[in-house]
Amino acid sequence: MNLRRALRLARKFATTADKALKTLDAPAPTRASTLRGVPPKVRGDATWQDYEEAAAAYLRQLGYQNVIGNQAGSDGGLDVRVPGLLVGQVKFEQSKTGRPVVMQIFGVAAQQRVQALCFSHAGYTKQAITWANEAPVALFVLRYERSKKRWEIRPANGRAKGLQRGPGVQ
């Protein structure tokens, strides 16, 4: 699939997703959310597996069903997904997540005709945010606050704020 076709598919999906999001009444939170129930249980420092599990738990908390995350073996770049609705990557790195990662998950999402999202421990570069806003890809910052023993998730762009409202009619 070439980039132009992928962008056309993304714009078509974005229009459909925007219509679905507009049907929801609840305003999107703009502050960090706390993951209720504190999954996963972290002993000491959080690992990449803990981050993948926390991202999946957050999607469940938002009301998404059939969330798949943190599977053993090769995941093909998909760390969390809701079949038929969402695919996402979780990045547990010390440097900000860049545009290539956002482009990669967008390509997978466009092929599957679902929403792309990304969770990052360190945040995102300006180029990644700009590209995600145009594509569109939902960007979240996910952090484990060890001193508070809780997970905090905040949207990094407007698409993520919309997803915080939860799923549309399923």
C-alpha positions in Angstrom: 0.0 0.0 0.0 1.5 3.3 -1.0 1.4 6.4 1.3 -1.2 8.3 -0.7 -3.6 5.4 -0.5 -2.9 5.0 3.2 -3.6 8.6 3.8 -6.9 8.5 1.8 -8.0 5.5 3.9 -7.0 7.3 7.1 -9.0 10.4 6.2 -12.0 8.3 5.3 -11.7 6.4 8.6 -11.2 9.7 10.5 -14.4 11.1 9.1 -16.3 8.0 10.3 -14.5 8.0 13.7 -15.3 11.8 14.1 -19.0 11.1 13.5 -19.0 8.3 16.1 -17.2 10.5 18.7 -19.6 13.4 18.2 -22.5 11.1 19.2 -21.0 10.8 22.7 -22.2 13.4 25.3 -19.4 13.2 27.9 -16.7 15.9 27.5 -13.2 14.5 27.0 -10.9 14.8 30.0 -7.9 17.0 29.4 -5.9 16.1 32.5 -4.1 12.9 33.4 -6.3 10.0 34.2 -5.4 7.5 36.9 -5.7 3.8 36.1 -8.2 2.4 38.5 -7.6 -1.0 40.1 -3.8 -0.5 39.6 -3.2 -3.3 37.1 -0.6 -4.5 36.7 0.9 -5.0 40.1 4.4 -3.6 39.8 7.2 -4.7 42.1 10.0 -2.1 42.0 10.6 -0.5 38.6 8.0 -1.1 35.9 9.0 -3.1 32.9 7.9 -2.9 29.2 5.6 -5.8 29.9 4.0 -3.8 32.7 3.5 -0.9 30.4 1.8 -3.1 27.7 -0.5 -4.6 30.4 -1.3 -1.1 31.8 -2.2 0.2 28.3 -4.6 -2.8 27.8 -6.1 -2.2 31.3 -6.6 1.5 30.5 -8.6 0.6 27.3 -10.7 -1.8 29.3 -11.3 1.0 31.9 -12.5 3.2 29.1 -15.1 0.5 28.2 -13.5 -1.3 25.3 -14.2 -5.0 25.3 -12.1 -7.8 23.9 -8.8 -5.9 24.5 -5.8 -8.0 23.6 -2.4 -7.0 25.0 0.9 -8.3 26.3 0.9 -11.6 24.4 4.0 -13.8 24.4 5.9 -14.1 21.2 6.2 -11.8 18.2 3.3 -9.3 18.1 4.2 -7.8 14.7 4.4 -4.4 16.2 1.0 -4.6 17.8 1.2 -4.3 21.6 -2.5 -3.7 22.3 -5.6 -4.1 20.1 -9.3 -4.3 20.1 -10.2 -6.4 17.1 -12.1 -4.4 14.5 -11.6 -1.1 16.4 -8.1 -0.2 17.5 -4.4 -1.2 17.1 -1.6 0.3 19.2 2.0 0.3 20.1 3.4 0.8 23.6 6.8 2.4 23.9 8.8 2.1 27.1 11.9 4.1 26.2 13.8 6.9 27.8 13.8 9.1 24.6 10.7 10.6 23.1 8.8 8.6 20.6 9.4 9.8 17.1 7.4 10.1 13.8 8.6 6.7 12.4 6.8 4.8 15.2 3.6 6.8 14.7 3.8 6.2 10.9 4.3 2.5 11.4 1.3 2.0 13.6 -0.8 4.2 11.3 0.2 2.0 8.4 -1.0 -1.1 10.2 -4.2 0.6 11.3 -4.9 1.9 7.7 -4.5 -1.6 6.4 -6.9 -3.0 9.0 -9.2 0.0 8.7 -9.2 0.7 12.4 -8.0 3.5 14.7 -4.3 3.8 15.5 -3.0 4.7 18.9 0.3 4.9 20.7 1.3 4.9 24.4 4.7 6.4 25.2 6.6 6.6 28.5 8.7 9.5 27.5 6.3 11.5 25.4 6.5 12.4 21.7 8.7 14.6 19.4 7.0 17.6 17.8 7.2 15.9 14.4 5.4 12.8 15.8 2.6 14.9 17.2 2.2 17.0 14.0 2.1 13.8 11.9 -0.3 12.1 14.2 -2.7 15.0 14.1 -2.7 14.9 10.3 -2.9 11.1 10.0 -4.8 10.7 12.6 -3.3 8.7 15.4 -4.2 9.0 19.1 -1.2 9.6 21.3 -1.1 8.9 25.0 1.6 9.4 27.6 1.6 6.5 30.1 3.7 6.7 33.2 4.1 4.6 36.4 4.5 6.9 39.4 6.5 4.7 41.6 6.3 7.0 44.7 2.5 7.0 44.4 2.2 3.4 43.2 -0.2 4.3 40.4 -0.4 4.6 36.6 -1.1 8.0 35.0 -2.3 8.4 31.5 -2.7 11.7 29.7 -3.7 12.5 26.1 -1.0 14.0 24.0 -3.3 15.1 21.1 -6.9 15.8 20.3 -7.6 12.3 18.9 -6.5 10.8 22.2 -8.8 13.1 24.1 -11.7 11.9 21.9 -10.8 8.2 22.6 -10.9 8.9 26.4 -14.6 9.2 26.0 -14.7 5.5 25.5 -16.1 3.4 22.7 -19.0 4.3 20.5 -21.8 1.8 20.0 -20.4 -1.7 19.8 
